[in-house]
């Protein structure tokens, strides 16, 4: 399934991706780092909610703390996503340097 999805993906901008869903429909992701950040926030909220429910009930405390720990790692990952969104590295050729007189 992932190979088929990769074949239908077309990159058309530095931060944008087009995914053809059918002949008449396509999904455009304009800022992939922001989308990854949103998905991370959703997962973070789910983990903390499950950890809170397990912590309040009389279930296993180790399992509840594990969910909180996983949520904490996602908070760190969230900061890394924001850094990566703001820092972009691009490979230049010799011609690029000659054109711009770097």
PyMOL CGO cylinders between C-alpha atoms (Angstrom):
from pymol import cmd
from pymol.cgo import CYLINDER

trace = [
    CYLINDER, 0.00, 0.00, 0.00, 2.84, 2.42, 0.79, 0.3, 1, 1, 1, 1, 1, 1,
    CYLINDER, 2.84, 2.42, 0.79, 4.45, 1.80, -2.60, 0.3, 1, 1, 1, 1, 1, 1,
    CYLINDER, 4.45, 1.80, -2.60, 1.19, 2.71, -4.32, 0.3, 1, 1, 1, 1, 1, 1,
    CYLINDER, 1.19, 2.71, -4.32, 0.91, 5.85, -2.22, 0.3, 1, 1, 1, 1, 1, 1,
    CYLINDER, 0.91, 5.85, -2.22, 4.49, 6.86, -3.03, 0.3, 1, 1, 1, 1, 1, 1,
    CYLINDER, 4.49, 6.86, -3.03, 3.75, 6.42, -6.73, 0.3, 1, 1, 1, 1, 1, 1,
    CYLINDER, 3.75, 6.42, -6.73, 0.78, 8.77, -6.42, 0.3, 1, 1, 1, 1, 1, 1,
    CYLINDER, 0.78, 8.77, -6.42, 2.71, 11.44, -4.54, 0.3, 1, 1, 1, 1, 1, 1,
    CYLINDER, 2.71, 11.44, -4.54, 4.12, 14.37, -6.43, 0.3, 1, 1, 1, 1, 1, 1,
    CYLINDER, 4.12, 14.37, -6.43, 6.23, 16.97, -4.73, 0.3, 1, 1, 1, 1, 1, 1,
    CYLINDER, 6.23, 16.97, -4.73, 5.59, 20.42, -6.22, 0.3, 1, 1, 1, 1, 1, 1,
    CYLINDER, 5.59, 20.42, -6.22, 6.98, 22.84, -3.64, 0.3, 1, 1, 1, 1, 1, 1,
    CYLINDER, 6.98, 22.84, -3.64, 9.59, 22.77, -0.90, 0.3, 1, 1, 1, 1, 1, 1,
    CYLINDER, 9.59, 22.77, -0.90, 6.93, 22.33, 1.79, 0.3, 1, 1, 1, 1, 1, 1,
    CYLINDER, 6.93, 22.33, 1.79, 4.01, 20.97, -0.23, 0.3, 1, 1, 1, 1, 1, 1,
    CYLINDER, 4.01, 20.97, -0.23, 3.02, 17.50, -1.36, 0.3, 1, 1, 1, 1, 1, 1,
    CYLINDER, 3.02, 17.50, -1.36, 0.22, 16.39, -3.69, 0.3, 1, 1, 1, 1, 1, 1,
    CYLINDER, 0.22, 16.39, -3.69, -1.26, 12.93, -3.24, 0.3, 1, 1, 1, 1, 1, 1,
    CYLINDER, -1.26, 12.93, -3.24, -3.59, 11.75, -6.01, 0.3, 1, 1, 1, 1, 1, 1,
    CYLINDER, -3.59, 11.75, -6.01, -6.49, 9.88, -4.40, 0.3, 1, 1, 1, 1, 1, 1,
    CYLINDER, -6.49, 9.88, -4.40, -8.33, 9.18, -7.66, 0.3, 1, 1, 1, 1, 1, 1,
    CYLINDER, -8.33, 9.18, -7.66, -8.50, 10.59, -11.17, 0.3, 1, 1, 1, 1, 1, 1,
    CYLINDER, -8.50, 10.59, -11.17, -10.56, 13.58, -10.01, 0.3, 1, 1, 1, 1, 1, 1,
    CYLINDER, -10.56, 13.58, -10.01, -9.38, 14.04, -6.42, 0.3, 1, 1, 1, 1, 1, 1,
    CYLINDER, -9.38, 14.04, -6.42, -6.08, 14.90, -4.87, 0.3, 1, 1, 1, 1, 1, 1,
    CYLINDER, -6.08, 14.90, -4.87, -4.97, 15.87, -1.40, 0.3, 1, 1, 1, 1, 1, 1,
    CYLINDER, -4.97, 15.87, -1.40, -2.58, 18.81, -1.07, 0.3, 1, 1, 1, 1, 1, 1,
    CYLINDER, -2.58, 18.81, -1.07, -0.47, 19.12, 2.06, 0.3, 1, 1, 1, 1, 1, 1,
    CYLINDER, -0.47, 19.12, 2.06, 0.96, 22.64, 2.08, 0.3, 1, 1, 1, 1, 1, 1,
    CYLINDER, 0.96, 22.64, 2.08, 3.14, 22.48, 5.16, 0.3, 1, 1, 1, 1, 1, 1,
    CYLINDER, 3.14, 22.48, 5.16, 4.06, 18.92, 6.06, 0.3, 1, 1, 1, 1, 1, 1,
    CYLINDER, 4.06, 18.92, 6.06, 5.87, 19.89, 9.26, 0.3, 1, 1, 1, 1, 1, 1,
    CYLINDER, 5.87, 19.89, 9.26, 2.74, 21.58, 10.55, 0.3, 1, 1, 1, 1, 1, 1,
    CYLINDER, 2.74, 21.58, 10.55, 0.64, 18.50, 9.73, 0.3, 1, 1, 1, 1, 1, 1,
    CYLINDER, 0.64, 18.50, 9.73, 3.15, 16.27, 11.54, 0.3, 1, 1, 1, 1, 1, 1,
    CYLINDER, 3.15, 16.27, 11.54, 2.96, 18.65, 14.49, 0.3, 1, 1, 1, 1, 1, 1,
    CYLINDER, 2.96, 18.65, 14.49, -0.84, 18.43, 14.56, 0.3, 1, 1, 1, 1, 1, 1,
    CYLINDER, -0.84, 18.43, 14.56, -0.77, 14.63, 14.44, 0.3, 1, 1, 1, 1, 1, 1,
    CYLINDER, -0.77, 14.63, 14.44, 1.81, 14.64, 17.23, 0.3, 1, 1, 1, 1, 1, 1,
    CYLINDER, 1.81, 14.64, 17.23, -0.43, 16.90, 19.35, 0.3, 1, 1, 1, 1, 1, 1,
    CYLINDER, -0.43, 16.90, 19.35, -3.42, 14.58, 18.81, 0.3, 1, 1, 1, 1, 1, 1,
    CYLINDER, -3.42, 14.58, 18.81, -1.39, 11.54, 19.84, 0.3, 1, 1, 1, 1, 1, 1,
    CYLINDER, -1.39, 11.54, 19.84, 0.03, 13.46, 22.81, 0.3, 1, 1, 1, 1, 1, 1,
    CYLINDER, 0.03, 13.46, 22.81, -3.47, 14.36, 24.00, 0.3, 1, 1, 1, 1, 1, 1,
    CYLINDER, -3.47, 14.36, 24.00, -4.68, 10.76, 23.62, 0.3, 1, 1, 1, 1, 1, 1,
    CYLINDER, -4.68, 10.76, 23.62, -1.74, 9.40, 25.62, 0.3, 1, 1, 1, 1, 1, 1,
    CYLINDER, -1.74, 9.40, 25.62, -2.21, 11.91, 28.42, 0.3, 1, 1, 1, 1, 1, 1,
    CYLINDER, -2.21, 11.91, 28.42, -5.97, 11.26, 28.54, 0.3, 1, 1, 1, 1, 1, 1,
    CYLINDER, -5.97, 11.26, 28.54, -5.43, 7.48, 28.80, 0.3, 1, 1, 1, 1, 1, 1,
    CYLINDER, -5.43, 7.48, 28.80, -2.71, 8.02, 31.42, 0.3, 1, 1, 1, 1, 1, 1,
    CYLINDER, -2.71, 8.02, 31.42, -5.02, 10.27, 33.43, 0.3, 1, 1, 1, 1, 1, 1,
    CYLINDER, -5.02, 10.27, 33.43, -7.90, 7.79, 33.32, 0.3, 1, 1, 1, 1, 1, 1,
    CYLINDER, -7.90, 7.79, 33.32, -5.61, 4.93, 34.36, 0.3, 1, 1, 1, 1, 1, 1,
    CYLINDER, -5.61, 4.93, 34.36, -4.08, 7.05, 37.13, 0.3, 1, 1, 1, 1, 1, 1,
    CYLINDER, -4.08, 7.05, 37.13, -7.47, 7.99, 38.60, 0.3, 1, 1, 1, 1, 1, 1,
    CYLINDER, -7.47, 7.99, 38.60, -8.84, 4.44, 38.52, 0.3, 1, 1, 1, 1, 1, 1,
    CYLINDER, -8.84, 4.44, 38.52, -7.36, 1.62, 40.57, 0.3, 1, 1, 1, 1, 1, 1,
    CYLINDER, -7.36, 1.62, 40.57, -5.54, 0.14, 37.60, 0.3, 1, 1, 1, 1, 1, 1,
    CYLINDER, -5.54, 0.14, 37.60, -1.83, -0.54, 37.33, 0.3, 1, 1, 1, 1, 1, 1,
    CYLINDER, -1.83, -0.54, 37.33, 0.16, 2.61, 38.22, 0.3, 1, 1, 1, 1, 1, 1,
    CYLINDER, 0.16, 2.61, 38.22, 3.15, 1.53, 36.11, 0.3, 1, 1, 1, 1, 1, 1,
    CYLINDER, 3.15, 1.53, 36.11, 0.97, 1.46, 33.00, 0.3, 1, 1, 1, 1, 1, 1,
    CYLINDER, 0.97, 1.46, 33.00, -0.45, 4.90, 33.80, 0.3, 1, 1, 1, 1, 1, 1,
    CYLINDER, -0.45, 4.90, 33.80, 3.00, 6.38, 34.35, 0.3, 1, 1, 1, 1, 1, 1,
    CYLINDER, 3.00, 6.38, 34.35, 4.15, 4.78, 31.07, 0.3, 1, 1, 1, 1, 1, 1,
    CYLINDER, 4.15, 4.78, 31.07, 1.48, 6.74, 29.18, 0.3, 1, 1, 1, 1, 1, 1,
    CYLINDER, 1.48, 6.74, 29.18, 2.57, 9.96, 30.88, 0.3, 1, 1, 1, 1, 1, 1,
    CYLINDER, 2.57, 9.96, 30.88, 6.20, 9.18, 30.01, 0.3, 1, 1, 1, 1, 1, 1,
    CYLINDER, 6.20, 9.18, 30.01, 5.29, 8.55, 26.36, 0.3, 1, 1, 1, 1, 1, 1,
    CYLINDER, 5.29, 8.55, 26.36, 3.41, 11.86, 26.32, 0.3, 1, 1, 1, 1, 1, 1,
    CYLINDER, 3.41, 11.86, 26.32, 6.48, 13.60, 27.71, 0.3, 1, 1, 1, 1, 1, 1,
    CYLINDER, 6.48, 13.60, 27.71, 8.61, 12.21, 24.90, 0.3, 1, 1, 1, 1, 1, 1,
    CYLINDER, 8.61, 12.21, 24.90, 6.05, 13.52, 22.40, 0.3, 1, 1, 1, 1, 1, 1,
    CYLINDER, 6.05, 13.52, 22.40, 6.35, 16.97, 23.97, 0.3, 1, 1, 1, 1, 1, 1,
    CYLINDER, 6.35, 16.97, 23.97, 10.09, 16.86, 23.28, 0.3, 1, 1, 1, 1, 1, 1,
    CYLINDER, 10.09, 16.86, 23.28, 9.38, 15.63, 19.75, 0.3, 1, 1, 1, 1, 1, 1,
    CYLINDER, 9.38, 15.63, 19.75, 6.98, 18.57, 19.32, 0.3, 1, 1, 1, 1, 1, 1,
    CYLINDER, 6.98, 18.57, 19.32, 9.81, 21.02, 20.01, 0.3, 1, 1, 1, 1, 1, 1,
    CYLINDER, 9.81, 21.02, 20.01, 12.03, 19.19, 17.52, 0.3, 1, 1, 1, 1, 1, 1,
    CYLINDER, 12.03, 19.19, 17.52, 9.29, 19.40, 14.87, 0.3, 1, 1, 1, 1, 1, 1,
    CYLINDER, 9.29, 19.40, 14.87, 9.04, 23.17, 15.41, 0.3, 1, 1, 1, 1, 1, 1,
    CYLINDER, 9.04, 23.17, 15.41, 12.81, 23.53, 15.06, 0.3, 1, 1, 1, 1, 1, 1,
    CYLINDER, 12.81, 23.53, 15.06, 12.85, 21.45, 11.87, 0.3, 1, 1, 1, 1, 1, 1,
    CYLINDER, 12.85, 21.45, 11.87, 9.99, 23.50, 10.45, 0.3, 1, 1, 1, 1, 1, 1,
    CYLINDER, 9.99, 23.50, 10.45, 12.01, 26.68, 10.82, 0.3, 1, 1, 1, 1, 1, 1,
    CYLINDER, 12.01, 26.68, 10.82, 15.39, 25.32, 9.68, 0.3, 1, 1, 1, 1, 1, 1,
    CYLINDER, 15.39, 25.32, 9.68, 15.74, 24.06, 6.12, 0.3, 1, 1, 1, 1, 1, 1,
    CYLINDER, 15.74, 24.06, 6.12, 18.94, 22.84, 4.57, 0.3, 1, 1, 1, 1, 1, 1,
    CYLINDER, 18.94, 22.84, 4.57, 19.31, 22.89, 0.82, 0.3, 1, 1, 1, 1, 1, 1,
    CYLINDER, 19.31, 22.89, 0.82, 22.04, 21.40, -1.31, 0.3, 1, 1, 1, 1, 1, 1,
    CYLINDER, 22.04, 21.40, -1.31, 23.66, 23.84, -3.73, 0.3, 1, 1, 1, 1, 1, 1,
    CYLINDER, 23.66, 23.84, -3.73, 25.66, 23.05, -6.83, 0.3, 1, 1, 1, 1, 1, 1,
    CYLINDER, 25.66, 23.05, -6.83, 28.70, 24.93, -8.05, 0.3, 1, 1, 1, 1, 1, 1,
    CYLINDER, 28.70, 24.93, -8.05, 26.52, 26.71, -10.59, 0.3, 1, 1, 1, 1, 1, 1,
    CYLINDER, 26.52, 26.71, -10.59, 24.26, 28.03, -7.84, 0.3, 1, 1, 1, 1, 1, 1,
    CYLINDER, 24.26, 28.03, -7.84, 27.25, 29.56, -6.08, 0.3, 1, 1, 1, 1, 1, 1,
    CYLINDER, 27.25, 29.56, -6.08, 28.51, 31.11, -9.31, 0.3, 1, 1, 1, 1, 1, 1,
    CYLINDER, 28.51, 31.11, -9.31, 25.12, 32.60, -10.18, 0.3, 1, 1, 1, 1, 1, 1,
    CYLINDER, 25.12, 32.60, -10.18, 24.65, 34.22, -6.77, 0.3, 1, 1, 1, 1, 1, 1,
    CYLINDER, 24.65, 34.22, -6.77, 28.31, 35.15, -6.15, 0.3, 1, 1, 1, 1, 1, 1,
    CYLINDER, 28.31, 35.15, -6.15, 28.53, 33.51, -2.72, 0.3, 1, 1, 1, 1, 1, 1,
]
cmd.load_cgo(trace, "trace")
